Amino acid sequence: MASKRKKTSSPPSGRSKLSCFLKWSGGGVFVLAAGMGLTAFLGWQSYTCPGPLSTDQDIVVPHGNYATTLSSLQNAGVVPTNWWSGRVFLSAVALTRRDGQLHAAELHFPAYASIAQTLWILRHGKPVQHKLTIPEGLTAWQIQALVQAAPLLTGDTPLPEEGSTLPQTYTYLRNSSRKDLLVHMQTSMAQTLKQVWAERENGLPLGNPQELVTLASVIEKETAQPDERPSVARVFYNRLQKNMKLQTDPTVIYAITQGKPPLDRPLTHTDLQTASPYNTYVYTGLPPGPICSPGKAALEAAAHPAKGDMLYFVANGAGGHNFAATLGDHNHNVLLLRKQKTSH
């Protein structure tokens, strides 16, 4: 009887091993690719989805490395504070480095800004501009106080020369110098005055641009009505040409307060006798210098006065003035004003 032989399994052939390896490696590549794809998808979602900032905000981005920038944005609520969002932000910075450097500045971020929007702002956004408005007719002392009180500026404010700054709205960056802002205001006045002086009407009794500023400052304080300024200028020019005193109250107030208004009371007869070269009730001609900073409109009025032979004006009780060429007509206008006051 023949004996039974045991069947023995033969080792896998080289081809079988290769096939097995390819199956496993292919599966691994698939898993790796799927994982990378999922990571990229989730990263893109985090990169473009709305951020946590609930309202528009101006935020100071400090100098430092990318981690410092990320920390400041997370503390401000622009970028989510979780680890994943931080990784997405830093990775996006690295991947988009060719788009430009991140800026350290005070920047404006809209509500719900995504990481993509945030990076664009960090690279291309303009620094926040703060505004300071200097109204027409303020004295140097008042302007100094306004600039000194303006927020987010550095340093002290020098006292400017009277009438040397142009009233208008100025913009400045956080941590700008108050002194530099004041210099900018003075440069604006110098440029404006140069243009107005060059285009002034011929034959005006003015010796230099500073005298135009002086007259414009008196015009500025005499009327708040734009359409009246050229007429007020004509009154003063007519009086100067006749060697008459200007007799304008604002110059007396300036003499009494020394440029630090308000006076907080009506002028008295004694006030009109104040011994000061600024007092145009006592001295003939223009004051020795401006009594405030006139705006461009007042400068233009001084350079282009209205036509006419007016020598007087008085308030009309409605915010404007009545003008007259003779003392008799002027006294009539004064009487009308007094009647109007007593009737009220």
C-alpha positions in Angstrom: 0.0 0.0 0.0 1.4 3.3 -1.1 2.1 5.9 1.7 0.3 9.3 1.5 2.5 12.4 1.0 1.8 15.6 2.9 1.1 18.6 0.7 3.4 21.4 1.5 2.6 25.1 0.5 5.2 26.6 -1.8 6.6 30.1 -0.9 5.0 33.0 -2.8 6.7 33.8 -6.0 8.5 37.1 -6.7 5.6 38.2 -8.8 3.1 37.6 -6.0 5.2 39.6 -3.6 5.3 42.5 -6.0 1.6 42.4 -6.5 1.0 42.4 -2.8 3.4 45.4 -2.3 1.7 47.3 -5.1 -1.7 46.7 -3.5 -0.6 47.9 -0.1 1.5 50.9 -1.4 -1.3 51.9 -3.7 -3.7 51.9 -0.9 -1.3 53.9 1.2 -0.9 56.5 -1.5 -4.6 56.7 -1.8 -5.0 57.2 1.9 -2.2 59.8 1.9 -3.6 61.6 -1.0 -7.1 61.6 0.5 -5.7 62.9 3.7 -3.8 65.7 2.0 -6.9 66.6 0.0 -9.0 66.7 3.1 -6.5 68.8 4.8 -6.3 71.2 1.9 -10.1 71.4 1.7 -10.4 72.1 5.4 -7.6 74.6 5.2 -9.2 76.4 2.3 -12.5 76.5 4.2 -10.8 78.1 7.2 -8.9 80.5 4.9 -12.0 81.8 3.2 -14.8 81.5 5.8 -16.0 84.6 7.8 -13.9 85.4 10.8 -15.1 86.0 14.4 -14.9 89.9 14.4 -18.5 91.0 14.9 -18.0 94.8 14.1 -15.7 96.9 12.0 -12.6 97.8 14.0 -9.4 99.8 13.7 -6.6 97.6 15.1 -3.0 98.3 15.7 -0.8 95.6 14.2 2.6 95.8 16.0 6.1 95.3 14.6 7.4 91.8 15.0 7.4 88.4 13.4 4.5 86.5 11.9 3.7 84.8 15.2 3.5 88.3 16.8 1.1 89.5 14.1 -1.0 86.4 14.5 -1.2 86.8 18.3 -2.3 90.4 18.0 -5.0 89.6 15.5 -6.2 86.7 17.7 -6.3 88.9 20.8 -8.3 91.5 18.8 -10.8 88.9 17.6 -9.9 89.0 13.9 -8.5 85.5 13.6 -10.0 82.6 15.6 -7.9 81.6 18.6 -7.9 77.8 17.9 -4.7 76.0 16.9 -6.0 75.1 13.4 -6.8 78.7 12.4 -3.4 79.7 13.6 -1.7 77.1 11.4 -3.8 78.1 8.5 -2.9 81.8 8.9 0.9 81.1 9.2 0.8 78.6 6.3 -1.1 81.1 4.1 1.5 83.8 5.0 4.3 81.5 3.8 2.5 80.4 0.7 1.5 83.9 -0.4 4.9 85.5 0.5 5.4 86.8 -3.0 2.3 89.0 -2.6 4.3 91.3 -0.3 5.3 91.9 3.3 2.9 92.3 6.2 2.7 95.9 7.4 2.8 97.1 11.0 0.3 99.9 11.3 -3.2 100.8 12.5 -5.5 99.1 10.0 -9.2 98.9 9.4 -10.7 95.4 9.5 -14.3 94.9 8.5 -16.7 92.7 10.5 -16.3 88.9 9.8 -13.1 89.4 7.8 -11.7 86.0 6.6 -8.1 85.1 6.9 -7.8 85.7 3.1 -9.2 89.2 3.6 -7.1 89.8 6.6 -3.9 89.0 4.8 -4.8 91.3 1.9 -5.4 94.1 4.4 -2.1 93.4 6.1 -0.3 93.7 2.8 -2.3 96.3 0.9 -4.5 98.1 3.4 -3.9 101.8 4.0 -3.2 103.0 7.6 -6.2 104.5 9.4 -6.4 108.3 8.9 -7.6 110.3 11.9 -9.2 113.7 11.4 -8.8 117.1 13.2 -10.9 120.0 12.1 -9.7 123.5 12.7 -12.6 126.0 12.4 -12.2 129.4 10.9 -11.6 132.3 13.2 -9.7 130.6 16.1 -6.8 132.3 17.7 -3.3 130.7 17.9 -3.9 129.9 21.6 -7.2 128.1 20.7 -5.6 126.2 17.9 -2.7 125.1 20.1 -5.3 123.8 22.6 -7.2 121.9 19.9 -4.0 120.2 18.6 -2.8 119.4 22.1 -6.2 117.7 22.9 -6.3 115.7 19.7 -6.0 112.0 20.4 -3.4 109.5 19.3 -0.7 112.2 18.6 2.6 112.5 20.4 4.6 115.3 21.9 3.6 118.8 22.8 2.2 121.5 20.6 4.2 124.7 20.1 2.2 128.0 20.1 2.0 129.0 16.5 2.3 132.5 15.2 -1.1 134.2 15.1 -2.8 133.7 11.7 -0.1 131.3 10.4 -2.3 128.1 10.2 -5.0 127.4 7.7 -8.4 126.4 9.1 -9.6 123.2 7.5 -9.8 119.4 8.2 -6.5 117.6 8.5 -5.7 113.9 8.6 -3.0 112.2 10.5 -1.7 108.8 11.5 -1.7 107.3 15.0 1.5 108.3 16.9 2.2 111.2 14.5 3.9 114.3 16.0 1.8 117.3 17.1 4.6 119.5 16.0 4.7 118.0 12.5 0.9 118.4 12.2 1.2 122.0 13.2 4.0 122.5 10.5 1.6 120.9 8.0 -1.1 123.4 8.9 1.3 126.3 8.5 2.6 125.0 5.2 -1.1 124.8 4.0 -1.6 128.5 5.0 1.6 129.6 3.3 0.7 127.8 0.0 -2.9 129.2 0.1 -1.7 132.7 0.9 0.8 132.6 -2.0 -1.9 131.7 -4.5 -4.4 134.2 -3.2 -1.9 137.0 -3.0 -0.7 136.4 -6.6 -4.4 136.5 -7.8 -5.5 139.5 -5.8 -7.3 142.5 -7.3 -5.0 145.3 -8.4 -4.8 148.5 -6.5 -5.6 147.2 -3.0 -4.0 149.3 -0.2 -1.9 146.4 1.1 1.9 146.4 1.4 2.5 142.6 1.7 0.8 139.2 2.1 0.8 139.5 5.9 -1.4 142.6 5.7 -3.9 140.6 3.6 -4.0 137.9 6.4 -4.5 140.6 9.0 -7.4 142.1 7.1 -8.9 138.7 6.4 -8.7 137.8 10.1 -10.8 140.9 10.9 -13.3 140.0 8.2 -13.5 136.5 9.5 -14.4 137.7 13.0 -16.9 140.3 11.8 -19.3 138.0 9.8 -20.1 134.4 9.6 -22.1 135.0 6.3 -20.0 133.9 3.3 -21.8 136.3 0.9 -21.1 139.3 3.2 -17.3 138.9 3.4 -16.5 140.8 0.2 -18.8 143.7 1.3 -17.1 143.8 4.7 -13.8 143.9 2.9 -14.9 146.8 0.8 -16.0 148.8 3.9 -12.5 148.4 5.4 -10.7 149.2 2.2 -12.8 152.3 1.7 -12.1 153.4 5.3 -8.3 152.8 4.9 -8.2 154.8 1.7 -10.0 157.7 3.5 -7.6 157.4 6.5 -10.6 156.5 8.7 -10.3 154.3 11.8 -11.6 150.8 11.1 -13.5 150.8 14.4 -14.1 147.1 14.5 -15.1 145.4 17.8 -13.2 142.1 17.3 -9.9 144.0 17.4 -10.8 145.4 20.8 -11.7 142.0 22.1 -8.4 140.6 20.9 -6.6 143.5 22.7 -8.4 142.8 25.9 -8.1 139.0 25.9 -4.7 138.9 24.3 -5.9 136.2 22.0 -7.3 134.0 24.8 -11.1 134.3 24.3 -13.9 134.4 25.1 -14.5 137.8 26.7 -17.9 136.5 28.0 -19.4 140.0 28.3 -20.4 142.9 26.0 -17.9 145.5 25.2 -18.1 148.7 27.2 -17.3 152.3 26.3 -14.2 152.0 28.5 -13.2 148.9 26.5 -13.2 151.0 23.3 -10.5 153.2 24.8 -8.1 150.3 25.5 -4.6 151.3 25.0 -3.4 148.7 22.5 -2.2 148.9 18.9 -4.8 146.2 18.1 -7.6 148.6 19.1 -8.9 150.1 15.8 -11.1 152.5 17.7 -7.9 154.3 18.9 -5.4 153.6 16.1 -5.8 154.3 12.4 -4.9 151.6 9.9 -4.7 147.8 10.2 -3.8 146.1 13.5 -0.1 145.1 13.8 -1.0 141.5 13.0 -3.8 139.0 12.5 -6.3 138.5 15.3 -7.2 134.9 14.3 -6.6 132.4 11.6 -8.8 133.3 8.7 -10.1 130.6 6.3 -9.5 130.6 2.6 -12.9 132.3 1.9 -12.0 135.2 4.1 -8.6 135.5 2.4 -10.4 135.4 -1.0 -12.7 138.2 0.2 -9.8 140.4 1.3 -8.2 139.8 -2.2 -11.4 140.4 -4.1 -13.6 142.9 -2.3 -17.1 143.8 -3.5 -17.7 147.0 -5.4 -19.3 150.0 -3.8 -18.7 153.1 -1.6 -19.9 151.5 1.7 -18.2 152.9 4.8 -20.4 151.4 7.6 -22.2 148.2 8.6 -24.3 147.2 11.5 -26.0 143.9 12.5 -29.5 143.5 11.1 -30.8 141.2 13.8 -31.1 138.2 11.5 -27.5 137.0 11.5 -26.3 139.4 8.8 -25.5 143.1 8.4 -26.9 146.3 6.8 -24.4 148.3 4.9 -24.4 152.1 4.3 -22.3 154.7 2.4 -23.2 157.6 4.6 -23.3 158.2 8.3 -27.0 159.2 8.1 -27.9 155.9 6.5 -25.8 154.1 9.0 -27.5 155.8 11.9 -30.9 154.8 10.4 -29.8 151.2 10.3 -28.6 151.4 13.9 -32.0 152.8 14.9 -33.8 150.0 13.1 -31.7 147.5 15.0 -32.5 149.1 18.4 -36.2 149.1 17.6 -36.0 145.5 16.7 -34.3 144.7 20.0 -36.8 146.6 22.1 -39.8 145.0 20.3 -38.5 141.6 21.4 
